[in-house]
Amino acid sequence: MCKSNCYWFAMPEKRQKRRSTCPINASLEVLGDRWSLLIVRDLMFGGARTYKDFRSSDEGIATNVLASRLVKLQDSGIVTSDRDPQDGRSVIYRLTAKGVELAPVLLELSRWGTRFEGGKPPRGILQAWETNPHAFLAEIRDELLEVPRSNG
């Protein structure tokens, strides 16, 4: 069952008027378009960190759509942004703990898309997920929630 560090029952930081109390509906109101999940995917598995990184994705997201989805994901507490310390003109995007908790959703979508729609996931990802999901999620959390260290 749930341990004390469960996130699924936490209330949203900003109270939003929802169409219903259904948790699937609440999730889809935040993540119900392909671009939001692809941005999360690129942050989680693709190494994307900058606006330019997202623009270079194979799916070819339009700049206006990318900008609006990044704002929506930030407002929802899924993504955070900071100025790049090496280039103050650039912004670095990162997943929050709330965003990292979407890993099982993305992995199950990947498994489904591979099995039924001919998708081709990066080598090793689904095997690691299916072999030991808890260890794989711990590795993702450790990697993505690591506090950046300064070189000074």
C-alpha positions in Angstrom: 0.0 0.0 0.0 1.0 3.6 0.2 4.0 4.8 2.3 4.3 8.2 3.9 5.9 9.6 0.7 2.9 9.1 -1.6 2.2 12.0 -3.9 -1.1 10.8 -5.4 -3.3 12.1 -2.7 -1.7 15.6 -2.4 -3.9 18.5 -3.3 -2.8 20.8 -6.1 -0.9 23.8 -5.0 -3.4 26.1 -6.8 -7.0 25.1 -6.4 -8.4 24.7 -9.9 -12.0 24.4 -10.8 -12.4 20.9 -12.3 -15.2 19.5 -14.4 -15.5 16.6 -12.0 -13.7 15.0 -9.0 -12.5 12.1 -11.2 -8.7 11.7 -10.8 -8.3 10.7 -14.5 -10.2 13.9 -15.5 -8.0 16.0 -13.2 -4.8 14.4 -14.7 -6.1 14.9 -18.3 -6.9 18.6 -17.6 -3.2 19.1 -16.9 -1.6 16.6 -19.3 -4.4 15.8 -21.8 -2.5 16.9 -25.0 0.3 15.1 -26.7 2.7 18.0 -26.4 2.7 18.2 -22.6 3.6 14.5 -22.2 6.2 14.8 -24.9 7.9 17.7 -23.1 7.9 15.6 -19.9 9.3 12.7 -21.9 12.1 14.8 -23.4 13.0 16.1 -19.9 12.9 12.7 -18.4 14.5 10.5 -21.0 15.7 12.7 -23.8 18.2 15.0 -22.0 16.3 18.1 -23.0 16.9 21.1 -20.8 16.5 24.2 -23.0 13.8 25.6 -25.4 16.1 24.8 -28.3 16.4 21.2 -27.1 12.6 20.8 -27.2 12.4 22.4 -30.6 14.8 19.8 -32.0 12.6 16.9 -31.1 11.5 14.7 -33.9 7.8 15.6 -33.5 8.4 19.2 -34.5 6.5 21.2 -32.0 5.5 24.8 -33.0 7.1 27.6 -31.0 3.8 29.0 -29.8 2.6 25.6 -28.7 5.9 24.8 -26.9 5.8 28.2 -25.1 2.2 27.7 -23.9 2.8 24.1 -22.8 5.9 25.1 -20.8 4.0 27.8 -19.0 1.1 25.4 -18.3 3.5 22.7 -17.0 5.2 25.3 -14.8 1.9 26.6 -13.5 0.9 23.0 -12.6 4.1 22.4 -10.7 5.4 19.7 -13.1 8.3 21.7 -14.5 10.5 24.4 -13.1 12.9 26.8 -14.8 16.0 28.8 -13.9 18.3 31.0 -15.8 21.4 29.2 -17.1 24.3 30.2 -14.9 26.7 30.1 -17.9 24.4 32.1 -20.2 21.9 34.3 -18.4 19.9 34.7 -21.7 19.0 31.0 -21.7 16.6 29.1 -19.4 17.1 25.6 -18.1 14.0 23.5 -17.5 13.8 20.7 -15.0 11.1 18.3 -13.8 9.9 18.8 -10.2 9.3 15.8 -7.9 5.7 16.0 -9.1 6.9 15.8 -12.7 9.2 12.9 -12.0 6.3 10.9 -10.6 4.9 10.8 -14.1 7.6 8.2 -15.0 5.3 5.2 -14.6 2.7 6.8 -16.8 5.2 7.4 -19.6 6.7 4.0 -19.3 3.3 2.3 -19.5 2.4 4.4 -22.5 5.7 3.4 -24.0 5.0 -0.3 -23.3 1.5 0.0 -24.8 2.7 1.9 -27.9 5.4 -0.7 -28.5 3.1 -3.6 -28.1 0.1 -2.3 -30.1 1.3 0.5 -32.3 4.7 -0.5 -33.5 6.6 2.1 -31.4 10.3 1.6 -30.9 11.5 2.7 -27.4 15.1 3.5 -26.6 17.1 0.3 -26.0 16.9 -1.0 -22.5 14.3 1.3 -21.1 11.3 -1.0 -21.1 13.5 -4.0 -20.1 14.7 -2.1 -17.0 11.1 -1.1 -16.2 9.7 -4.6 -16.6 12.6 -6.3 -14.7 12.6 -4.1 -11.6 10.2 -1.2 -11.7 11.0 0.0 -8.2 14.8 0.1 -8.8 14.3 1.8 -12.2 12.0 4.5 -10.7 14.5 5.0 -7.9 17.3 5.5 -10.5 15.1 8.0 -12.4 14.3 9.9 -9.2 18.0 10.0 -8.2 19.1 11.3 -11.6 16.4 13.9 -12.2 16.0 15.2 -8.7 19.7 15.6 -8.0 20.5 19.1 -6.8 22.8 20.8 -9.4 26.2 21.4 -7.9 28.2 24.5 -8.6 31.9 24.2 -9.8 33.1 26.6 -7.1 
